[in-house]
């Protein structure tokens, strides 16, 4: 068990559960609960330097914080209604910076048809923001429900979050500097896509911790395996990997996620779902299939790679380079065994 999960379990053993809670702990991206005759969703997510969001463009930073917060509701079959936050302002934030940060937040909330409810403001040596969102649960879509034979899908492309992190971590490299403003990353607000996913999906998770971590979570909760058939990589992420000398798979393996929706569709509804994707021109790709074999196998290209035991948690590392080295070493070792 990773350190984060262990700490959460320790706290849960003291705090207990609520009779109004519907979802099990760890089983959905947002908490599902009864409120009178309604079913509502709640999520809270903290963002800081730890997440490696670039902060050179305050408008994009504001958008990304709101989009990343709301993503949990969309992955849980919900409709976002309210957003709030606690915000710690850095000494480097000027009035103009704060104005643009607020504009980015507001633009994202308009896109998500969501109202700002309020929050709290503080000051500190570095910026921090805890986003809070409440929504209506149109359908209680959790991480549980996948079965062997279900198609595995994702919205968008793999790697936007890890591209964002690379642009932040390696911003001073001469090869990267010219591309800092040419490689903008705005996390998606998949509101119309989530409506379609609610209609067809058997389970769903967002890729806030990267695609690989999301797939491992689905495997563990559903006691199944996964075969990857296709990975749609972020084009600018592929270019960044070439410039930095990283294998492209790090866009899929590392844990700075892209906040896309990863979900399964029962085989009996797969054809109908595929036809509806085409008719609505959504950027949704079939990336694999759920299997009874409890392994995570990537068959998207040769050599076939086994990612079953690839469990490196970024928060366990003090050194980013060591984390990256361990991922790359695992990949090389897994490919050499085939």
C-alpha positions as CSV (number, residue, x, y, z in Angstrom):
1,X,0.0,0.0,0.0
2,X,1.4,3.5,-0.9
3,X,1.9,6.0,1.9
4,X,-1.0,8.2,0.9
5,X,-3.5,5.3,1.1
6,X,-2.1,4.2,4.4
7,X,-2.5,7.7,5.9
8,X,-6.1,8.0,4.6
9,X,-7.0,4.6,6.1
10,X,-5.5,5.6,9.4
11,X,-7.7,8.7,9.5
12,X,-10.8,6.8,8.4
13,X,-10.4,4.3,11.2
14,X,-10.8,7.3,13.6
15,X,-13.4,9.3,11.7
16,X,-15.8,6.4,10.8
17,X,-18.5,6.7,8.2
18,X,-21.8,8.5,7.7
19,X,-25.2,6.7,7.2
20,X,-25.9,9.3,4.4
21,X,-22.8,8.1,2.4
22,X,-23.6,6.0,-0.7
23,X,-20.2,5.4,-2.2
24,X,-17.5,3.3,-0.5
25,X,-14.2,4.9,0.4
26,X,-11.8,4.9,-2.6
27,X,-14.6,3.6,-4.9
28,X,-15.5,6.8,-6.6
29,X,-13.7,10.0,-7.6
30,X,-16.2,12.1,-5.7
31,X,-18.2,11.3,-2.5
32,X,-21.8,10.3,-3.2
33,X,-24.3,11.0,-0.4
34,X,-28.0,11.4,0.4
35,X,-29.2,14.9,1.1
36,X,-32.9,14.7,1.9
37,X,-34.5,13.2,-1.2
38,X,-31.5,14.1,-3.5
39,X,-28.2,12.4,-4.3
40,X,-25.3,14.8,-4.3
41,X,-21.6,14.7,-5.0
42,X,-18.8,16.3,-3.1
43,X,-15.1,16.6,-3.8
44,X,-12.1,18.5,-2.4
45,X,-8.7,18.6,-4.0
46,X,-5.5,20.5,-3.0
47,X,-3.1,21.9,-5.6
48,X,0.3,23.4,-5.0
49,X,3.9,23.3,-6.3
50,X,3.8,19.5,-5.7
51,X,1.5,19.1,-8.7
52,X,4.0,20.8,-11.1
53,X,1.3,23.1,-12.6
54,X,3.1,25.9,-14.5
55,X,2.3,29.2,-12.9
56,X,3.8,31.6,-15.5
57,X,0.3,32.2,-17.0
58,X,-2.1,33.0,-14.2
59,X,-5.2,32.7,-16.4
60,X,-4.2,29.1,-17.4
61,X,-3.4,28.2,-13.8
62,X,-6.8,29.4,-12.6
63,X,-8.6,27.4,-15.4
64,X,-6.6,24.3,-14.6
65,X,-7.3,24.4,-10.9
66,X,-11.1,24.7,-11.5
67,X,-11.1,22.1,-14.3
68,X,-9.1,19.6,-12.2
69,X,-11.5,20.0,-9.3
70,X,-14.6,19.6,-11.4
71,X,-13.2,16.5,-13.1
72,X,-14.0,14.4,-10.0
73,X,-17.7,15.1,-10.3
74,X,-17.8,14.3,-14.0
75,X,-16.0,11.0,-13.4
76,X,-18.7,10.1,-10.8
77,X,-21.6,10.6,-13.2
78,X,-22.5,14.1,-11.8
79,X,-23.4,17.5,-13.0
80,X,-21.3,20.3,-11.3
81,X,-23.3,23.0,-9.6
82,X,-21.1,24.8,-7.1
83,X,-17.4,25.5,-6.8
84,X,-15.5,27.1,-3.9
85,X,-11.9,27.1,-2.7
86,X,-9.3,28.0,-0.1
87,X,-6.6,30.0,-1.7
88,X,-3.1,30.9,-0.3
89,X,-1.6,33.8,-2.3
90,X,2.2,33.9,-3.0
91,X,4.1,37.1,-2.3
92,X,5.0,37.1,-6.0
93,X,1.4,37.5,-7.1
94,X,0.7,41.0,-8.3
95,X,-2.7,42.6,-8.7
96,X,-2.6,41.9,-12.4
97,X,-1.6,38.3,-11.8
98,X,-4.6,37.9,-9.4
99,X,-7.0,39.5,-11.9
100,X,-5.9,37.0,-14.6
101,X,-6.0,34.1,-12.2
102,X,-9.6,35.0,-11.3
103,X,-10.5,35.3,-15.0
104,X,-9.2,31.8,-15.7
105,X,-11.2,30.4,-12.9
106,X,-14.3,32.3,-14.1
107,X,-13.9,31.1,-17.7
108,X,-13.7,27.5,-16.6
109,X,-16.7,27.7,-14.3
110,X,-18.7,29.3,-17.2
111,X,-17.6,26.4,-19.4
112,X,-18.8,23.9,-16.7
113,X,-22.0,25.9,-16.1
114,X,-20.9,26.1,-12.4
115,X,-21.4,28.8,-9.8
116,X,-18.7,30.1,-7.5
117,X,-20.0,29.8,-3.9
118,X,-17.2,31.3,-1.8
119,X,-14.1,30.3,0.1
120,X,-11.2,31.5,2.2
121,X,-8.1,33.5,1.4
122,X,-4.7,33.4,3.1
123,X,-1.1,34.4,2.5
124,X,2.0,32.2,2.5
125,X,5.5,31.7,1.0
126,X,4.1,29.7,-1.9
127,X,0.7,29.5,-3.6
128,X,-1.8,26.7,-2.6
129,X,-5.4,26.2,-3.6
130,X,-7.9,23.6,-2.4
131,X,-10.7,23.4,-4.8
132,X,-14.1,22.2,-3.6
133,X,-17.1,21.2,-5.8
134,X,-20.6,20.0,-5.2
135,X,-22.8,18.5,-7.9
136,X,-26.0,16.6,-8.5
137,X,-25.6,12.8,-9.0
138,X,-27.5,12.1,-12.2
139,X,-26.1,8.5,-12.0
140,X,-23.9,7.1,-9.3
141,X,-21.0,6.2,-11.6
142,X,-18.1,4.6,-9.5
143,X,-14.8,2.9,-10.1
144,X,-16.6,-0.4,-9.5
145,X,-18.6,-2.2,-12.2
146,X,-16.1,-3.3,-14.9
147,X,-16.3,-7.0,-16.1
148,X,-14.2,-9.1,-18.5
149,X,-15.1,-8.2,-22.0
150,X,-15.9,-4.6,-21.3
151,X,-14.3,-2.1,-23.7
152,X,-11.9,0.3,-22.1
153,X,-12.0,4.0,-23.3
154,X,-10.6,7.4,-22.5
155,X,-11.4,11.0,-23.5
156,X,-8.6,13.1,-25.0
157,X,-5.0,11.9,-25.1
158,X,-2.4,10.6,-22.7
159,X,0.3,12.9,-21.4
160,X,-0.9,16.5,-21.1
161,X,-0.3,16.5,-17.3
162,X,3.1,15.0,-17.6
163,X,3.9,17.5,-20.4
164,X,2.9,20.3,-18.0
165,X,5.2,18.9,-15.4
166,X,8.1,18.6,-17.8
167,X,7.7,22.2,-18.9
168,X,7.8,23.2,-15.2
169,X,10.6,21.0,-14.1
170,X,12.9,21.6,-17.1
171,X,11.9,25.2,-17.8
172,X,15.6,26.3,-17.6
173,X,16.9,23.9,-20.2
174,X,17.9,25.7,-23.4
175,X,16.0,23.2,-25.5
176,X,12.8,23.7,-23.5
177,X,12.8,27.5,-22.9
178,X,11.6,28.5,-26.4
179,X,8.6,26.2,-26.1
180,X,7.3,27.2,-22.7
181,X,4.6,29.5,-24.2
182,X,4.2,27.4,-27.3
183,X,3.1,24.3,-25.3
184,X,0.1,25.5,-23.3
185,X,-1.8,22.9,-21.4
186,X,-5.5,23.6,-20.5
187,X,-7.1,20.7,-18.7
188,X,-10.4,19.7,-20.3
189,X,-13.9,20.2,-19.0
190,X,-15.6,17.1,-20.4
191,X,-19.2,18.1,-19.7
192,X,-20.9,16.9,-22.9
193,X,-18.8,13.8,-23.0
194,X,-19.6,12.9,-19.4
195,X,-23.3,13.0,-20.3
196,X,-22.7,10.3,-22.9
197,X,-20.5,8.3,-20.5
198,X,-23.2,8.3,-17.8
199,X,-25.5,6.7,-20.4
200,X,-23.2,3.8,-21.3
201,X,-20.3,3.3,-18.8
202,X,-20.1,0.5,-16.3
203,X,-17.4,2.3,-14.3
204,X,-15.3,5.5,-14.6
205,X,-12.3,7.2,-13.1
206,X,-10.4,10.4,-14.0
207,X,-6.7,10.3,-14.8
208,X,-5.7,12.9,-12.2
209,X,-2.8,10.6,-11.2
210,X,-2.0,9.6,-14.8
211,X,-3.4,6.8,-17.0
212,X,-1.3,4.0,-15.6
213,X,-2.3,4.7,-12.0
214,X,-5.9,4.9,-13.0
215,X,-5.8,1.5,-14.7
216,X,-4.2,-0.1,-11.7
217,X,-7.0,1.3,-9.5
218,X,-9.7,-0.1,-11.8
219,X,-8.0,-3.5,-11.8
220,X,-7.7,-3.6,-8.0
221,X,-11.3,-2.5,-7.3
222,X,-12.8,-4.8,-10.0
223,X,-10.5,-7.7,-9.4
224,X,-9.7,-7.9,-13.2
225,X,-6.9,-7.4,-15.6
226,X,-6.5,-5.0,-18.6
227,X,-5.1,-5.4,-22.0
228,X,-4.1,-2.1,-23.7
229,X,-4.7,-2.1,-27.4
230,X,-4.0,1.5,-28.3
231,X,-2.6,4.6,-26.5
232,X,-3.4,8.0,-28.1
233,X,-0.5,10.2,-27.0
234,X,-0.5,13.9,-26.7
235,X,1.4,15.2,-29.8
236,X,3.3,18.0,-28.0
237,X,4.1,15.6,-25.2
238,X,5.8,13.3,-27.7
239,X,7.9,16.2,-29.0
240,X,8.9,17.1,-25.5
241,X,9.9,13.5,-24.8
242,X,12.1,13.5,-27.9
243,X,13.8,16.8,-26.8
244,X,14.4,15.5,-23.3
245,X,15.5,12.1,-24.3
246,X,12.6,10.3,-22.5
247,X,10.7,7.3,-23.8
248,X,7.2,8.2,-24.9
249,X,5.7,5.8,-22.4
250,X,6.6,8.1,-19.6
251,X,3.6,10.2,-20.7
252,X,1.4,7.2,-19.8
253,X,3.4,6.0,-16.7
254,X,4.1,9.1,-14.7
255,X,1.6,10.5,-12.2
256,X,1.0,14.1,-13.2
257,X,-2.3,13.4,-14.8
258,X,-4.3,15.0,-17.6
259,X,-7.7,14.9,-15.9
260,X,-9.3,12.9,-18.7
261,X,-12.1,10.4,-18.1
262,X,-11.1,6.7,-18.3
263,X,-14.1,4.3,-18.4
264,X,-15.5,0.9,-19.4
265,X,-18.5,0.0,-21.6
266,X,-20.2,-3.4,-21.5
267,X,-19.5,-5.5,-24.6
268,X,-23.3,-5.7,-25.3
269,X,-23.4,-1.9,-25.7
270,X,-20.0,-1.3,-27.3
271,X,-21.3,-1.0,-30.9
272,X,-24.0,1.4,-30.0
273,X,-21.6,3.5,-28.0
274,X,-19.0,3.6,-30.8
275,X,-21.7,4.8,-33.3
276,X,-22.8,7.5,-30.9
277,X,-19.2,8.7,-30.5
278,X,-18.8,9.1,-34.2
279,X,-22.1,10.9,-34.6
280,X,-21.2,13.5,-31.9
281,X,-17.5,13.7,-33.0
282,X,-16.2,13.4,-29.5
283,X,-12.4,12.8,-28.9
284,X,-12.9,9.4,-27.3
285,X,-10.7,6.5,-28.0
286,X,-10.9,2.8,-27.3
287,X,-7.7,2.0,-25.6
288,X,-8.2,-1.7,-24.5
289,X,-10.3,-4.3,-22.9
290,X,-11.0,-5.7,-19.4
291,X,-9.8,-9.3,-19.0
292,X,-10.1,-12.0,-16.3
293,X,-6.3,-12.4,-16.3
294,X,-5.2,-10.1,-13.4
295,X,-2.4,-8.5,-15.3
296,X,-1.9,-5.1,-17.0
297,X,-0.5,-5.8,-20.5
298,X,0.3,-3.3,-23.2
299,X,-0.2,-4.8,-26.6
300,X,-0.3,-1.5,-28.4
301,X,3.1,-2.1,-30.0
302,X,6.0,-4.5,-30.0
303,X,7.5,-5.6,-27.7
304,X,4.4,-6.4,-25.6
305,X,5.0,-4.9,-22.1
306,X,3.8,-6.1,-18.7
307,X,2.9,-3.1,-16.4
308,X,1.4,-5.2,-13.7
309,X,4.1,-4.6,-11.1
310,X,4.9,-1.0,-12.2
311,X,3.8,0.6,-9.0
312,X,6.0,3.7,-8.2
313,X,4.2,6.4,-6.3
314,X,5.6,9.9,-7.0
315,X,4.7,11.1,-3.5
316,X,7.1,8.5,-2.0
317,X,10.1,10.2,-3.7
318,X,11.9,13.3,-2.6
319,X,13.8,13.5,-5.8
320,X,11.9,13.8,-9.1
321,X,14.9,12.5,-11.1
322,X,15.0,9.3,-9.0
323,X,11.3,8.7,-9.7
324,X,11.8,9.2,-13.4
325,X,14.8,6.9,-13.4
326,X,12.9,4.2,-11.7
327,X,10.1,4.4,-14.2
328,X,12.5,4.3,-17.2
329,X,14.4,1.4,-15.7
330,X,11.2,-0.6,-15.2
331,X,10.2,0.1,-18.8
332,X,13.6,-1.0,-20.2
333,X,13.6,-4.1,-18.0
334,X,10.0,-5.1,-18.9
335,X,10.7,-4.7,-22.7
336,X,14.0,-6.7,-22.4
337,X,12.1,-9.7,-20.9
338,X,9.8,-10.2,-23.9
